[in-house]
Structures are given as C-alpha cells and as structure tokens.
C-alpha cells in the first residue's frame, strides 16, 4: 500500500467529514487520503459527475489509487469512472459502501415528497429512476460492495424480512459484476465511520498486493 491514495466520496446529505474515522484508520495503515464534496440541493447529478471526473484524473496523475464511495457517492464514482478519458489511470480497487446499483426503493417512495425533492434535487430523482440508474453501468475493476445489515424500525415496512441497513437493501447493492460483497452489522449512516469497514478495505488491499 506504499504511496497508495484513497479518494472518498460521501453520501447524500453528508459531507467529506463523514468518512474521517475510516480515513484516519486507513492513514494509520499507510494510505494517503483525500475526499470529494458536493451538495445535492445545489448541483445536478451530471454537474457533480463532471467535477468528480476532473478530481479523479488529478488523483490518478499522482500514481496508484483506490476509490471509496458511500451510498450516492458510489453511484457518482461509477458514473465518473465510466466517463474517464481513455488516457487516465484506472483505480486499483473500488469500494462501494451501502451504494445502490439498482433503483432505490426508498428514493422511489420519497421522490414526490416536497422536502426530499428540495434537499436531494436531481440526484434524488436519479436514484429513483430505473432508466438513469441502469445507464450508470458496470465496472471492470475489482469492486467490493460493503453493505450493512442492521436495519432500523422506521423503514422496516419497506424492506420486510430482507437484509438492509435502514436505507439500502442488500439486493439493491448486489450485481454480477461486483467482485465480492461483505455484510457488516452497521446502519447505513455509520458505514463510512465504521472501524470494521476500514479493516475490510485494508485486508482487501493486502490480498491484492499478495
């Protein structure tokens, strides 16, 4: 993991600080860490994606790197990586934390809610759209999906008995192109601050190096 950079992209309604505990743990393991921020109430999905492409190109120019995306951040990362210039270095590994690869049931339920529309903006509508989510596409790099299975009472009726983290169900974060999936007893919001998530990332990178 020498000279490896990790780029973290936070989830909707959060900030780069949401990943600080995880990034601190990864820094102690020898990685260099940086974050990318955005505001869904102020920017469209496409405008955020375009800025993220520029940021990834800049990080890639420094050498080997991995990317970590929480929730919407993972969707943005997939879209940005699938839009990278052909000359840009691809990431060594991709980690998706509670990040849907299929339309979000919660977003579909909330998409017409006035407050949700104001705060989530175009990104919120994107998460609810089967067509737009399908357009994001798969990834060819090694991709690890880390999903929580500690649901919450408020959304239990939405997921029933299906394993979920209170916001995203395991099935919504699953796809054939994903290399491997790890399930952790963590709620959605706390995934990027979880020590066990950081440990999974470190262990996967050690295996990659071996």
C-alpha atoms as an extended CHARMM CRD file, in Angstrom:
* protein
*
       210  EXT
         1         1  UNK       CA              0.0000000000        0.0000000000        0.0000000000  PROA      1               0.0000000000
         2         2  UNK       CA              3.0380000000        2.2540000000       -0.3680000000  PROA      2               0.0000000000
         3         3  UNK       CA              2.1210000000        5.5910000000       -1.9700000000  PROA      3               0.0000000000
         4         4  UNK       CA             -1.4760000000        4.4320000000       -2.4650000000  PROA      4               0.0000000000
         5         5  UNK       CA             -4.0630000000        7.2190000000       -2.3850000000  PROA      5               0.0000000000
         6         6  UNK       CA             -7.6720000000        6.6720000000       -1.3050000000  PROA      6               0.0000000000
         7         7  UNK       CA            -10.3130000000        9.0450000000       -2.6710000000  PROA      7               0.0000000000
         8         8  UNK       CA            -13.5050000000        9.1060000000       -0.5880000000  PROA      8               0.0000000000
         9         9  UNK       CA            -16.8680000000       10.3360000000       -1.9050000000  PROA      9               0.0000000000
        10        10  UNK       CA            -19.5620000000       10.8150000000        0.7500000000  PROA      10              0.0000000000
        11        11  UNK       CA            -23.2520000000       10.0570000000        0.5850000000  PROA      11              0.0000000000
        12        12  UNK       CA            -26.2890000000       12.2780000000        0.1240000000  PROA      12              0.0000000000
        13        13  UNK       CA            -26.8240000000       14.8260000000        2.8700000000  PROA      13              0.0000000000
        14        14  UNK       CA            -23.3960000000       14.1320000000        4.3580000000  PROA      14              0.0000000000
        15        15  UNK       CA            -20.0060000000       15.8190000000        3.9890000000  PROA      15              0.0000000000
        16        16  UNK       CA            -16.4040000000       14.6970000000        3.4990000000  PROA      16              0.0000000000
        17        17  UNK       CA            -16.1120000000       14.6920000000        7.3070000000  PROA      17              0.0000000000
        18        18  UNK       CA            -18.4480000000       11.6690000000        7.4710000000  PROA      18              0.0000000000
        19        19  UNK       CA            -15.5690000000        9.4720000000        6.3750000000  PROA      19              0.0000000000
        20        20  UNK       CA            -12.9710000000       10.9310000000        8.7270000000  PROA      20              0.0000000000
        21        21  UNK       CA            -12.8430000000        7.9690000000       11.1820000000  PROA      21              0.0000000000
        22        22  UNK       CA            -12.3970000000        5.4770000000        8.3420000000  PROA      22              0.0000000000
        23        23  UNK       CA             -9.8250000000        7.6160000000        6.5440000000  PROA      23              0.0000000000
        24        24  UNK       CA             -7.9140000000        8.1770000000        9.7870000000  PROA      24              0.0000000000
        25        25  UNK       CA             -7.6770000000        4.4050000000       10.2350000000  PROA      25              0.0000000000
        26        26  UNK       CA             -6.5240000000        3.9440000000        6.6400000000  PROA      26              0.0000000000
        27        27  UNK       CA             -3.9130000000        6.6860000000        7.0250000000  PROA      27              0.0000000000
        28        28  UNK       CA             -2.5140000000        4.8300000000       10.0110000000  PROA      28              0.0000000000
        29        29  UNK       CA             -2.1950000000        1.8370000000        7.7030000000  PROA      29              0.0000000000
        30        30  UNK       CA             -0.0210000000        3.8080000000        5.2990000000  PROA      30              0.0000000000
        31        31  UNK       CA             -2.5070000000        5.1870000000        2.7750000000  PROA      31              0.0000000000
        32        32  UNK       CA             -2.8080000000        8.7970000000        1.7700000000  PROA      32              0.0000000000
        33        33  UNK       CA             -6.4010000000       10.0230000000        1.9550000000  PROA      33              0.0000000000
        34        34  UNK       CA             -8.3990000000       12.7290000000        0.2440000000  PROA      34              0.0000000000
        35        35  UNK       CA            -12.1110000000       13.4810000000       -0.1680000000  PROA      35              0.0000000000
        36        36  UNK       CA            -14.5370000000       14.9310000000       -2.6930000000  PROA      36              0.0000000000
        37        37  UNK       CA            -17.5310000000       17.0260000000       -1.6480000000  PROA      37              0.0000000000
        38        38  UNK       CA            -20.8160000000       18.0650000000       -3.2540000000  PROA      38              0.0000000000
        39        39  UNK       CA            -24.3070000000       19.3640000000       -2.4110000000  PROA      39              0.0000000000
        40        40  UNK       CA            -27.3190000000       17.6690000000       -3.9870000000  PROA      40              0.0000000000
        41        41  UNK       CA            -29.5680000000       20.6590000000       -3.2770000000  PROA      41              0.0000000000
        42        42  UNK       CA            -27.3060000000       22.8840000000       -5.3880000000  PROA      42              0.0000000000
        43        43  UNK       CA            -25.9960000000       20.6780000000       -8.2110000000  PROA      43              0.0000000000
        44        44  UNK       CA            -27.3570000000       18.2160000000      -10.7380000000  PROA      44              0.0000000000
        45        45  UNK       CA            -26.0370000000       14.6680000000      -10.9070000000  PROA      45              0.0000000000
        46        46  UNK       CA            -24.2820000000       15.4400000000      -14.1950000000  PROA      46              0.0000000000
        47        47  UNK       CA            -22.5250000000       18.5510000000      -12.8610000000  PROA      47              0.0000000000
        48        48  UNK       CA            -21.2370000000       16.6550000000       -9.8130000000  PROA      48              0.0000000000
        49        49  UNK       CA            -20.1480000000       13.7760000000      -12.0370000000  PROA      49              0.0000000000
        50        50  UNK       CA            -18.2010000000       16.1590000000      -14.2770000000  PROA      50              0.0000000000
        51        51  UNK       CA            -16.3590000000       17.6820000000      -11.3180000000  PROA      51              0.0000000000
        52        52  UNK       CA            -15.6190000000       14.2200000000       -9.9640000000  PROA      52              0.0000000000
        53        53  UNK       CA            -14.1200000000       13.1230000000      -13.2830000000  PROA      53              0.0000000000
        54        54  UNK       CA            -11.7100000000       16.0580000000      -13.0700000000  PROA      54              0.0000000000
        55        55  UNK       CA            -10.8110000000       15.1700000000       -9.4870000000  PROA      55              0.0000000000
        56        56  UNK       CA            -10.1850000000       11.5030000000      -10.3070000000  PROA      56              0.0000000000
        57        57  UNK       CA             -7.9720000000       12.4630000000      -13.2600000000  PROA      57              0.0000000000
        58        58  UNK       CA             -5.9380000000       14.6950000000      -10.9280000000  PROA      58              0.0000000000
        59        59  UNK       CA             -5.5990000000       11.9230000000       -8.3220000000  PROA      59              0.0000000000
        60        60  UNK       CA             -4.7370000000        9.3590000000      -10.9950000000  PROA      60              0.0000000000
        61        61  UNK       CA             -1.9140000000       11.5710000000      -12.2150000000  PROA      61              0.0000000000
        62        62  UNK       CA             -0.1720000000       11.1360000000       -8.8360000000  PROA      62              0.0000000000
        63        63  UNK       CA              0.0560000000        7.3390000000       -9.0700000000  PROA      63              0.0000000000
        64        64  UNK       CA             -1.8070000000        4.2950000000       -7.7150000000  PROA      64              0.0000000000
        65        65  UNK       CA             -5.1480000000        4.9470000000       -6.0600000000  PROA      65              0.0000000000
        66        66  UNK       CA             -8.3700000000        3.3900000000       -4.8270000000  PROA      66              0.0000000000
        67        67  UNK       CA            -11.8250000000        4.9310000000       -4.5290000000  PROA      67              0.0000000000
        68        68  UNK       CA            -14.4100000000        4.5680000000       -1.7750000000  PROA      68              0.0000000000
        69        69  UNK       CA            -17.9890000000        5.7260000000       -2.2860000000  PROA      69              0.0000000000
        70        70  UNK       CA            -20.7340000000        5.7970000000        0.3240000000  PROA      70              0.0000000000
        71        71  UNK       CA            -24.3120000000        5.4600000000       -0.9300000000  PROA      71              0.0000000000
        72        72  UNK       CA            -24.8900000000        8.0940000000       -3.6480000000  PROA      72              0.0000000000
        73        73  UNK       CA            -21.1280000000        8.6590000000       -3.6050000000  PROA      73              0.0000000000
        74        74  UNK       CA            -20.6690000000        5.1700000000       -5.0130000000  PROA      74              0.0000000000
        75        75  UNK       CA            -23.1560000000        5.8650000000       -7.8120000000  PROA      75              0.0000000000
        76        76  UNK       CA            -21.2980000000        9.0770000000       -8.6370000000  PROA      76              0.0000000000
        77        77  UNK       CA            -17.9990000000        7.2100000000       -8.6530000000  PROA      77              0.0000000000
        78        78  UNK       CA            -19.3070000000        4.5700000000      -11.0500000000  PROA      78              0.0000000000
        79        79  UNK       CA            -20.6340000000        7.2390000000      -13.3980000000  PROA      79              0.0000000000
        80        80  UNK       CA            -17.4040000000        9.2230000000      -13.2280000000  PROA      80              0.0000000000
        81        81  UNK       CA            -15.1600000000        6.1960000000      -13.7300000000  PROA      81              0.0000000000
        82        82  UNK       CA            -17.1850000000        5.2010000000      -16.7750000000  PROA      82              0.0000000000
        83        83  UNK       CA            -16.5980000000        8.7120000000      -18.1490000000  PROA      83              0.0000000000
        84        84  UNK       CA            -12.8460000000        8.9150000000      -17.5740000000  PROA      84              0.0000000000
        85        85  UNK       CA            -10.6220000000        9.8330000000      -20.5270000000  PROA      85              0.0000000000
        86        86  UNK       CA             -9.0080000000        6.7770000000      -22.0810000000  PROA      86              0.0000000000
        87        87  UNK       CA             -5.5790000000        8.0800000000      -21.0490000000  PROA      87              0.0000000000
        88        88  UNK       CA             -6.4310000000        8.2700000000      -17.3320000000  PROA      88              0.0000000000
        89        89  UNK       CA             -5.0700000000        5.6130000000      -14.9770000000  PROA      89              0.0000000000
        90        90  UNK       CA             -7.8450000000        3.4090000000      -13.6110000000  PROA      90              0.0000000000
        91        91  UNK       CA             -8.2500000000        2.7490000000       -9.8640000000  PROA      91              0.0000000000
        92        92  UNK       CA             -6.5310000000       -0.2070000000       -8.2370000000  PROA      92              0.0000000000
        93        93  UNK       CA             -9.7160000000       -1.2020000000       -6.3670000000  PROA      93              0.0000000000
        94        94  UNK       CA            -13.2220000000        0.1940000000       -5.8880000000  PROA      94              0.0000000000
        95        95  UNK       CA            -15.1490000000        0.0240000000       -2.6160000000  PROA      95              0.0000000000
        96        96  UNK       CA            -18.8910000000        0.7290000000       -2.5360000000  PROA      96              0.0000000000
        97        97  UNK       CA            -20.3840000000        1.2990000000        0.9330000000  PROA      97              0.0000000000
        98        98  UNK       CA            -24.1370000000        0.7620000000        1.0110000000  PROA      98              0.0000000000
        99        99  UNK       CA            -24.2460000000        2.0320000000       -2.5400000000  PROA      99              0.0000000000
       100       100  UNK       CA            -27.2390000000        1.0210000000       -4.6870000000  PROA      100             0.0000000000
       101       101  UNK       CA            -26.6040000000       -0.3950000000       -8.1480000000  PROA      101             0.0000000000
       102       102  UNK       CA            -30.3370000000       -0.7060000000       -8.7660000000  PROA      102             0.0000000000
       103       103  UNK       CA            -33.1170000000        1.8760000000       -8.2540000000  PROA      103             0.0000000000
       104       104  UNK       CA            -33.5580000000        2.7200000000       -4.5850000000  PROA      104             0.0000000000
       105       105  UNK       CA            -36.9040000000        1.6960000000       -3.1120000000  PROA      105             0.0000000000
       106       106  UNK       CA            -36.6160000000        4.4440000000       -0.5220000000  PROA      106             0.0000000000
       107       107  UNK       CA            -35.9440000000        7.0650000000       -3.2110000000  PROA      107             0.0000000000
       108       108  UNK       CA            -38.9050000000        5.7940000000       -5.2210000000  PROA      108             0.0000000000
       109       109  UNK       CA            -41.1350000000        6.1660000000       -2.1950000000  PROA      109             0.0000000000
       110       110  UNK       CA            -39.8930000000        9.7040000000       -1.4540000000  PROA      110             0.0000000000
       111       111  UNK       CA            -39.4030000000       11.0730000000       -4.9750000000  PROA      111             0.0000000000
       112       112  UNK       CA            -42.5850000000       13.1860000000       -4.9190000000  PROA      112             0.0000000000
       113       113  UNK       CA            -42.0800000000       14.4490000000       -1.3650000000  PROA      113             0.0000000000
       114       114  UNK       CA            -41.5160000000       18.2250000000       -1.3980000000  PROA      114             0.0000000000
       115       115  UNK       CA            -38.7680000000       18.2220000000        1.2300000000  PROA      115             0.0000000000
       116       116  UNK       CA            -36.9630000000       15.2990000000       -0.4010000000  PROA      116             0.0000000000
       117       117  UNK       CA            -37.1180000000       16.9890000000       -3.8010000000  PROA      117             0.0000000000
       118       118  UNK       CA            -35.6660000000       20.1880000000       -2.3360000000  PROA      118             0.0000000000
       119       119  UNK       CA            -32.8080000000       18.5160000000       -0.4740000000  PROA      119             0.0000000000
       120       120  UNK       CA            -31.9990000000       15.6280000000       -2.7950000000  PROA      120             0.0000000000
       121       121  UNK       CA            -32.5730000000       17.5000000000       -6.0370000000  PROA      121             0.0000000000
       122       122  UNK       CA            -31.7730000000       15.8190000000       -9.3330000000  PROA      122             0.0000000000
       123       123  UNK       CA            -29.6490000000       13.1840000000       -7.5680000000  PROA      123             0.0000000000
       124       124  UNK       CA            -32.6630000000       12.0490000000       -5.5690000000  PROA      124             0.0000000000
       125       125  UNK       CA            -34.6830000000       11.6080000000       -8.7460000000  PROA      125             0.0000000000
       126       126  UNK       CA            -31.7480000000        9.7940000000      -10.3160000000  PROA      126             0.0000000000
       127       127  UNK       CA            -31.7220000000        7.1920000000       -7.5290000000  PROA      127             0.0000000000
       128       128  UNK       CA            -35.4300000000        6.5380000000       -8.0950000000  PROA      128             0.0000000000
       129       129  UNK       CA            -35.1500000000        6.1140000000      -11.8780000000  PROA      129             0.0000000000
       130       130  UNK       CA            -34.6110000000        2.5990000000      -13.3260000000  PROA      130             0.0000000000
       131       131  UNK       CA            -33.5270000000        4.0920000000      -16.6570000000  PROA      131             0.0000000000
       132       132  UNK       CA            -30.9530000000        6.5090000000      -15.2250000000  PROA      132             0.0000000000
       133       133  UNK       CA            -29.5490000000        4.0160000000      -12.7280000000  PROA      133             0.0000000000
       134       134  UNK       CA            -29.1320000000        1.4450000000      -15.4990000000  PROA      134             0.0000000000
       135       135  UNK       CA            -27.2520000000        3.9870000000      -17.6110000000  PROA      135             0.0000000000
       136       136  UNK       CA            -24.5320000000        4.3310000000      -14.9580000000  PROA      136             0.0000000000
       137       137  UNK       CA            -23.1950000000        0.9460000000      -15.9830000000  PROA      137             0.0000000000
       138       138  UNK       CA            -20.9260000000       -1.7320000000      -14.5300000000  PROA      138             0.0000000000
       139       139  UNK       CA            -17.2420000000       -1.5410000000      -13.6460000000  PROA      139             0.0000000000
       140       140  UNK       CA            -14.3990000000       -3.7380000000      -14.8700000000  PROA      140             0.0000000000
       141       141  UNK       CA            -12.0260000000       -3.1610000000      -11.9480000000  PROA      141             0.0000000000
       142       142  UNK       CA            -12.0050000000       -5.2110000000       -8.7460000000  PROA      142             0.0000000000
       143       143  UNK       CA            -15.0520000000       -3.9540000000       -6.8610000000  PROA      143             0.0000000000
       144       144  UNK       CA            -16.0060000000       -4.7440000000       -3.2740000000  PROA      144             0.0000000000
       145       145  UNK       CA            -19.5150000000       -3.9740000000       -2.0490000000  PROA      145             0.0000000000
       146       146  UNK       CA            -19.7310000000       -3.4820000000        1.7240000000  PROA      146             0.0000000000
       147       147  UNK       CA            -23.3510000000       -3.4720000000        2.8720000000  PROA      147             0.0000000000
       148       148  UNK       CA            -24.9290000000       -3.0030000000        6.2670000000  PROA      148             0.0000000000
       149       149  UNK       CA            -27.4960000000       -5.4200000000        7.6310000000  PROA      149             0.0000000000
       150       150  UNK       CA            -28.5790000000       -3.5790000000       10.7630000000  PROA      150             0.0000000000
       151       151  UNK       CA            -31.9400000000       -2.2010000000        9.6840000000  PROA      151             0.0000000000
       152       152  UNK       CA            -33.9860000000        0.4190000000       11.5090000000  PROA      152             0.0000000000
       153       153  UNK       CA            -37.6100000000        0.4000000000       12.6280000000  PROA      153             0.0000000000
       154       154  UNK       CA            -38.5630000000        3.4430000000       10.5330000000  PROA      154             0.0000000000
       155       155  UNK       CA            -38.0260000000        1.6300000000        7.2040000000  PROA      155             0.0000000000
       156       156  UNK       CA            -38.8460000000       -1.9480000000        8.2220000000  PROA      156             0.0000000000
       157       157  UNK       CA            -42.1010000000       -1.9210000000        6.2620000000  PROA      157             0.0000000000
       158       158  UNK       CA            -40.1910000000       -1.0040000000        3.1080000000  PROA      158             0.0000000000
       159       159  UNK       CA            -37.8040000000       -3.9730000000        3.2110000000  PROA      159             0.0000000000
       160       160  UNK       CA            -39.7500000000       -6.5830000000        5.1650000000  PROA      160             0.0000000000
       161       161  UNK       CA            -37.5040000000       -9.5010000000        6.1210000000  PROA      161             0.0000000000
       162       162  UNK       CA            -34.8490000000       -8.6490000000        3.5220000000  PROA      162             0.0000000000
       163       163  UNK       CA            -31.4190000000       -7.7510000000        4.9690000000  PROA      163             0.0000000000
       164       164  UNK       CA            -30.8790000000       -3.9860000000        4.8180000000  PROA      164             0.0000000000
       165       165  UNK       CA            -29.0940000000       -1.1220000000        6.5330000000  PROA      165             0.0000000000
       166       166  UNK       CA            -32.1800000000        1.0320000000        7.0020000000  PROA      166             0.0000000000
       167       167  UNK       CA            -31.7520000000        2.8120000000        3.6580000000  PROA      167             0.0000000000
       168       168  UNK       CA            -30.4420000000        0.2800000000        1.1380000000  PROA      168             0.0000000000
       169       169  UNK       CA            -31.3060000000       -3.4180000000        0.8970000000  PROA      169             0.0000000000
       170       170  UNK       CA            -28.5860000000       -5.9730000000        0.2130000000  PROA      170             0.0000000000
       171       171  UNK       CA            -30.2440000000       -6.8440000000       -3.1010000000  PROA      171             0.0000000000
       172       172  UNK       CA            -30.1150000000       -3.1840000000       -4.1810000000  PROA      172             0.0000000000
       173       173  UNK       CA            -26.3410000000       -3.1950000000       -3.6770000000  PROA      173             0.0000000000
       174       174  UNK       CA            -25.7460000000       -6.5000000000       -5.4670000000  PROA      174             0.0000000000
       175       175  UNK       CA            -24.7840000000       -7.2420000000       -9.0830000000  PROA      175             0.0000000000
       176       176  UNK       CA            -22.9850000000       -9.9840000000      -11.0100000000  PROA      176             0.0000000000
       177       177  UNK       CA            -20.1290000000       -7.6630000000      -11.9730000000  PROA      177             0.0000000000
       178       178  UNK       CA            -19.2630000000       -6.9090000000       -8.3270000000  PROA      178             0.0000000000
       179       179  UNK       CA            -16.1730000000       -8.9270000000       -7.3880000000  PROA      179             0.0000000000
       180       180  UNK       CA            -17.1660000000       -9.6330000000       -3.8080000000  PROA      180             0.0000000000
       181       181  UNK       CA            -19.5610000000       -8.4810000000       -1.1150000000  PROA      181             0.0000000000
       182       182  UNK       CA            -19.1300000000       -8.1310000000        2.6360000000  PROA      182             0.0000000000
       183       183  UNK       CA            -22.0360000000       -7.7400000000        5.0430000000  PROA      183             0.0000000000
       184       184  UNK       CA            -21.4900000000       -5.8590000000        8.3050000000  PROA      184             0.0000000000
       185       185  UNK       CA            -23.7990000000       -5.2090000000       11.3060000000  PROA      185             0.0000000000
       186       186  UNK       CA            -23.8480000000       -1.4530000000       10.7200000000  PROA      186             0.0000000000
       187       187  UNK       CA            -26.6130000000        1.0190000000        9.8220000000  PROA      187             0.0000000000
       188       188  UNK       CA            -26.3650000000        2.9630000000        6.5750000000  PROA      188             0.0000000000
       189       189  UNK       CA            -25.2880000000        6.3130000000        8.0300000000  PROA      189             0.0000000000
       190       190  UNK       CA            -22.4150000000        4.8500000000       10.0220000000  PROA      190             0.0000000000
       191       191  UNK       CA            -20.8070000000        2.7770000000        7.2720000000  PROA      191             0.0000000000
       192       192  UNK       CA            -18.1000000000        5.3610000000        6.4190000000  PROA      192             0.0000000000
       193       193  UNK       CA            -17.2120000000        5.8480000000       10.0860000000  PROA      193             0.0000000000
       194       194  UNK       CA            -17.0570000000        2.1480000000       10.9130000000  PROA      194             0.0000000000
       195       195  UNK       CA            -13.7320000000        0.6510000000       12.0080000000  PROA      195             0.0000000000
       196       196  UNK       CA            -14.7470000000       -2.7560000000       10.6630000000  PROA      196             0.0000000000
       197       197  UNK       CA            -15.3260000000       -1.2220000000        7.2100000000  PROA      197             0.0000000000
       198       198  UNK       CA            -11.8310000000        0.2880000000        7.3170000000  PROA      198             0.0000000000
       199       199  UNK       CA            -10.4190000000       -3.0970000000        8.3060000000  PROA      199             0.0000000000
       200       200  UNK       CA            -12.1610000000       -4.7930000000        5.3780000000  PROA      200             0.0000000000
       201       201  UNK       CA            -10.6540000000       -2.2450000000        2.9890000000  PROA      201             0.0000000000
       202       202  UNK       CA             -7.1620000000       -2.7410000000        4.4350000000  PROA      202             0.0000000000
       203       203  UNK       CA             -7.4460000000       -6.5320000000        4.2840000000  PROA      203             0.0000000000
       204       204  UNK       CA             -8.6260000000       -6.4700000000        0.6650000000  PROA      204             0.0000000000
       205       205  UNK       CA             -5.6770000000       -4.2850000000       -0.3200000000  PROA      205             0.0000000000
       206       206  UNK       CA             -3.2310000000       -6.5920000000        1.4460000000  PROA      206             0.0000000000
       207       207  UNK       CA             -4.6770000000       -9.5410000000       -0.5060000000  PROA      207             0.0000000000
       208       208  UNK       CA             -4.4240000000       -7.5340000000       -3.7360000000  PROA      208             0.0000000000
       209       209  UNK       CA             -0.7390000000       -6.8850000000       -3.0590000000  PROA      209             0.0000000000
       210       210  UNK       CA             -0.1010000000      -10.5580000000       -2.3610000000  PROA      210             0.0000000000
